[in-house]
Amino acid sequence: MQYVRGNFFAGEHFTGLADAQARAGAWCQGIAGMRIHGTIQARPAEVFAEHEAGLLLPLPAPYDVPVFATVKVHRDFHVEIGRALYSAPKEYLGCHLDARADSALVKLFHRGQLVKTHPRQQPGRRVTDPADLPAEKTTYAMRDVASLAKTARRHGDAIGVYADRLLDTDLPWTKMRQVYRLLGLVRRYGPGPVDTACGRALELDVVNVTKIASMLERATENTPPPPRPPAAATARFARDPAEYRATQLTLLPGGKQDPR
């Protein structure tokens, strides 16, 4: 370390980390590695190449750094980790769980005991194990869903239809957060623009609250949709077939073709 400080760092100024790393590599190869070492009386680079380079093991794979977090089991029996949703066992509703998430798995712990494992999901996705949902509370959950859909319909017909489309699944209470987000857009932008945006999205059969939010943010809910492309059957022949005629090519001496 004293040699590195005195021979490399002393008096040097670097423009940044990349510059320091590049100059350190050049210094190791051209100066430190080629000097006569005081202990071994040989050049370190030559000794390394002759005796040690062939004994090195392959570089290990990058370490999969996990994410640790404390998460709460919400009313829909899901926790949020990395902007994705994972179901948790019903008995932990309202509790805080310890989560460990790497690139492959998400593990949920309660007081040090593993209670649930899920494959890791991309942001915006969810994974639900039906066994985590309480069968005896399905009626109450469905009542909440019905009340939520009724609230959406009060703000506009298109908003109500859009909420119904969001909740049209075997596990509708797992989509309640999307409807809550839609209602949040109503509070932010008003029912009129949101109803218009929902109507436009339904015309294109796009059921995605993020798309609604994007339309409202850019104020494009009133922009007319692009014209639909003509049917494939009519677009195949844009010209009258009579306009096409066969062209005979004449081969000239020398291998060139007459374009007439």
C-alpha positions as CSV (number, residue, x, y, z in Angstrom):
1,M,0.0,0.0,0.0
2,Q,2.9,2.4,0.8
3,Y,4.3,1.7,-2.7
4,V,0.9,2.3,-4.4
5,R,0.5,5.6,-2.5
6,G,4.0,6.9,-3.2
7,N,4.3,5.7,-6.8
8,F,0.8,6.0,-8.2
9,F,-1.4,8.2,-6.1
10,A,1.2,10.8,-5.0
11,G,0.7,14.1,-6.9
12,E,-1.9,12.7,-9.2
13,H,-5.3,14.3,-10.0
14,F,-8.1,12.3,-11.6
15,T,-11.1,13.5,-13.5
16,G,-13.3,10.8,-12.0
17,L,-13.6,7.2,-11.0
18,A,-13.4,5.9,-14.5
19,D,-10.2,7.9,-15.2
20,A,-8.6,6.6,-11.9
21,Q,-9.5,3.0,-12.8
22,A,-8.1,3.3,-16.3
23,R,-4.8,4.9,-15.2
24,A,-4.5,2.4,-12.3
25,G,-4.8,-0.5,-14.8
26,A,-2.1,1.0,-17.0
27,W,0.2,1.6,-14.0
28,C,-0.2,-2.0,-12.8
29,Q,0.7,-3.4,-16.2
30,G,3.5,-1.0,-17.3
31,I,5.1,0.0,-14.0
32,A,4.2,-2.0,-10.9
33,G,4.1,-5.3,-12.7
34,M,7.4,-4.9,-14.6
35,R,9.6,-3.6,-11.8
36,I,12.1,-5.8,-10.0
37,H,10.3,-6.6,-6.7
38,G,12.4,-6.1,-3.6
39,T,11.4,-9.5,-2.0
40,I,11.3,-11.9,-4.9
41,Q,13.9,-10.1,-7.1
42,A,11.7,-10.7,-10.2
43,R,9.1,-8.9,-12.2
44,P,5.6,-9.6,-10.6
45,A,3.8,-9.7,-13.9
46,E,6.2,-12.4,-15.2
47,V,6.0,-14.5,-12.0
48,F,2.2,-14.3,-12.1
49,A,2.0,-15.4,-15.7
50,E,4.3,-18.3,-15.2
51,H,3.2,-19.7,-11.9
52,E,-0.3,-18.3,-10.9
53,A,-2.4,-17.4,-13.9
54,G,-3.2,-21.0,-14.8
55,L,-4.3,-21.8,-11.3
56,L,-7.1,-19.2,-11.1
57,L,-10.7,-20.4,-10.9
58,P,-13.3,-19.0,-13.3
59,L,-14.9,-15.7,-12.2
60,P,-18.1,-16.5,-10.2
61,A,-21.5,-15.4,-11.3
62,P,-22.6,-12.0,-9.9
63,Y,-24.1,-12.2,-6.5
64,D,-27.9,-12.0,-6.5
65,V,-28.4,-9.1,-4.0
66,P,-31.7,-9.6,-2.3
67,V,-34.1,-6.9,-1.2
68,F,-35.3,-6.9,2.5
69,A,-38.5,-5.1,3.5
70,T,-41.3,-5.0,6.1
71,V,-44.7,-5.1,4.3
72,K,-48.3,-5.0,5.4
73,V,-51.0,-7.5,4.4
74,H,-53.7,-5.3,3.0
75,R,-57.5,-5.8,2.8
76,D,-57.1,-7.7,-0.5
77,F,-54.7,-10.2,1.2
78,H,-51.8,-9.0,-0.8
79,V,-48.5,-7.3,0.0
80,E,-46.5,-5.0,-2.3
81,I,-42.8,-5.6,-3.0
82,G,-41.0,-3.8,-5.8
83,R,-44.3,-2.5,-7.2
84,A,-45.7,-6.0,-7.6
85,L,-48.4,-7.7,-5.5
86,Y,-48.1,-11.1,-3.8
87,S,-50.8,-12.9,-1.8
88,A,-50.3,-13.7,1.8
89,P,-52.1,-16.3,4.0
90,K,-55.5,-15.0,5.2
91,E,-54.6,-15.4,8.9
92,Y,-52.0,-12.5,8.5
93,L,-54.5,-9.9,7.3
94,G,-53.5,-6.5,8.7
95,C,-50.1,-7.9,10.0
96,H,-46.7,-6.8,9.1
97,L,-44.4,-9.5,7.5
98,D,-40.7,-9.5,6.8
99,A,-40.0,-10.0,3.1
100,R,-36.9,-11.2,1.3
101,A,-37.0,-10.8,-2.5
102,D,-34.2,-11.9,-4.9
103,S,-34.4,-12.2,-8.7
104,A,-36.1,-15.6,-8.5
105,L,-38.2,-15.8,-5.3
106,V,-40.2,-13.7,-2.8
107,K,-40.3,-15.1,0.7
108,L,-42.6,-13.8,3.4
109,F,-41.7,-14.4,7.1
110,H,-43.7,-13.9,10.3
111,R,-41.6,-13.7,13.4
112,G,-38.8,-15.6,11.7
113,Q,-41.0,-18.4,10.3
114,L,-41.4,-18.8,6.5
115,V,-45.2,-18.4,5.7
116,K,-45.3,-17.9,2.0
117,T,-43.1,-18.2,-1.2
118,H,-43.9,-16.8,-4.6
119,P,-41.9,-16.5,-7.9
120,R,-40.7,-13.0,-8.4
121,Q,-42.9,-10.8,-10.6
122,Q,-42.2,-7.8,-12.8
123,P,-43.4,-4.4,-11.6
124,G,-47.1,-4.0,-12.2
125,R,-47.8,-7.7,-12.1
126,R,-49.4,-9.8,-9.3
127,V,-49.5,-13.4,-8.2
128,T,-52.4,-14.8,-6.2
129,D,-52.7,-18.2,-4.5
130,P,-56.4,-18.9,-4.1
131,A,-55.6,-20.9,-0.9
132,D,-54.5,-17.6,0.7
133,L,-58.0,-16.1,0.3
134,P,-60.7,-16.8,3.0
135,A,-63.6,-18.8,1.6
136,E,-65.8,-17.8,4.6
137,K,-65.2,-14.1,3.8
138,T,-66.0,-14.3,0.1
139,T,-69.5,-12.9,0.6
140,Y,-68.1,-9.9,2.4
141,A,-65.4,-9.4,-0.2
142,M,-68.0,-9.5,-2.9
143,R,-70.2,-7.0,-1.1
144,D,-67.2,-4.6,-1.0
145,V,-66.7,-5.2,-4.8
146,A,-70.3,-4.5,-5.5
147,S,-70.2,-1.3,-3.4
148,L,-67.1,-0.2,-5.2
149,A,-68.6,-0.8,-8.7
150,K,-71.8,1.1,-7.6
151,T,-69.6,4.1,-6.5
152,A,-67.9,4.1,-9.9
153,R,-71.2,4.1,-11.8
154,R,-72.3,7.2,-9.9
155,H,-69.5,9.2,-11.6
156,G,-70.5,8.3,-15.1
157,D,-71.7,5.5,-17.3
158,A,-68.4,4.8,-19.0
159,I,-66.6,4.9,-15.6
160,G,-69.1,2.3,-14.3
161,V,-68.6,0.0,-17.3
162,Y,-64.9,0.4,-17.0
163,A,-64.9,-0.6,-13.4
164,D,-67.1,-3.6,-14.2
165,R,-64.6,-4.7,-16.8
166,L,-61.8,-4.4,-14.3
167,L,-63.7,-6.5,-11.8
168,D,-64.7,-9.1,-14.3
169,T,-62.5,-11.9,-13.0
170,D,-62.7,-15.0,-10.9
171,L,-61.2,-13.1,-8.0
172,P,-62.6,-9.6,-8.4
173,W,-61.5,-8.4,-5.0
174,T,-57.9,-8.7,-6.2
175,K,-58.6,-5.9,-8.7
176,M,-60.1,-3.5,-6.2
177,R,-56.9,-1.5,-6.1
178,Q,-57.3,-0.7,-9.8
179,V,-60.8,0.6,-9.2
180,Y,-59.6,2.7,-6.3
181,R,-57.0,4.2,-8.6
182,L,-59.6,4.9,-11.2
183,L,-61.7,6.7,-8.5
184,G,-58.6,8.6,-7.5
185,L,-58.3,9.9,-11.1
186,V,-62.0,11.1,-10.8
187,R,-61.1,13.1,-7.7
188,R,-58.0,14.6,-9.4
189,Y,-59.4,15.4,-12.9
190,G,-63.1,15.4,-12.4
191,P,-65.7,12.9,-13.5
192,G,-66.2,14.4,-17.0
193,P,-62.7,13.9,-18.4
194,V,-62.4,10.5,-16.8
195,D,-65.7,9.4,-18.2
196,T,-64.7,10.6,-21.7
197,A,-61.3,8.8,-21.4
198,C,-63.0,5.6,-20.2
199,G,-65.4,5.7,-23.1
200,R,-62.5,6.2,-25.6
201,A,-60.6,3.3,-24.0
202,L,-63.7,1.0,-24.2
203,E,-64.1,1.8,-27.9
204,L,-60.6,0.4,-28.4
205,D,-61.1,-2.4,-25.9
206,V,-58.2,-1.2,-23.7
207,V,-58.8,-2.0,-20.0
208,N,-55.8,-0.5,-18.3
209,V,-56.0,2.3,-15.7
210,T,-52.4,3.3,-16.5
211,K,-53.6,4.2,-20.0
212,I,-56.5,6.2,-18.6
213,A,-54.0,8.1,-16.4
214,S,-51.7,8.8,-19.3
215,M,-54.6,10.1,-21.5
216,L,-55.7,12.5,-18.7
217,E,-52.2,13.6,-18.0
218,R,-51.6,14.5,-21.6
219,A,-55.2,15.8,-22.0
220,T,-55.8,13.6,-25.0
221,E,-59.1,12.1,-24.0
222,N,-60.9,14.3,-26.5
223,T,-58.5,13.7,-29.4
224,P,-60.3,11.8,-32.2
225,P,-59.0,8.3,-32.6
226,P,-56.7,7.6,-35.7
227,P,-58.6,6.3,-38.8
228,R,-58.9,2.6,-38.9
229,P,-56.7,0.9,-41.6
230,P,-58.7,-0.4,-44.6
231,A,-59.6,-4.0,-44.6
232,A,-56.9,-6.4,-45.8
233,A,-59.0,-7.7,-48.6
234,T,-59.3,-4.3,-50.2
235,A,-55.8,-3.2,-49.5
236,R,-54.1,-6.0,-51.3
237,F,-54.8,-4.7,-54.8
238,A,-54.5,-0.9,-54.6
239,R,-54.4,-0.7,-58.5
240,D,-56.6,-2.1,-61.1
241,P,-55.2,-5.5,-62.2
242,A,-55.6,-4.3,-65.8
243,E,-52.8,-1.9,-65.2
244,Y,-50.3,-4.7,-64.8
245,R,-48.8,-6.4,-67.9
246,A,-46.1,-9.0,-68.3
247,T,-42.7,-7.7,-69.3
248,Q,-40.3,-9.9,-71.3
249,L,-36.6,-9.5,-70.6
250,T,-34.1,-9.9,-73.4
251,L,-30.6,-11.3,-72.6
252,L,-27.9,-9.3,-74.4
253,P,-24.4,-10.5,-75.2
254,G,-22.1,-9.9,-72.2
255,G,-24.6,-11.0,-69.6
256,K,-26.5,-7.7,-69.3
257,Q,-30.3,-7.6,-69.5
258,D,-32.3,-5.3,-71.7
259,P,-34.7,-3.5,-69.3
260,R,-37.3,-3.1,-72.0
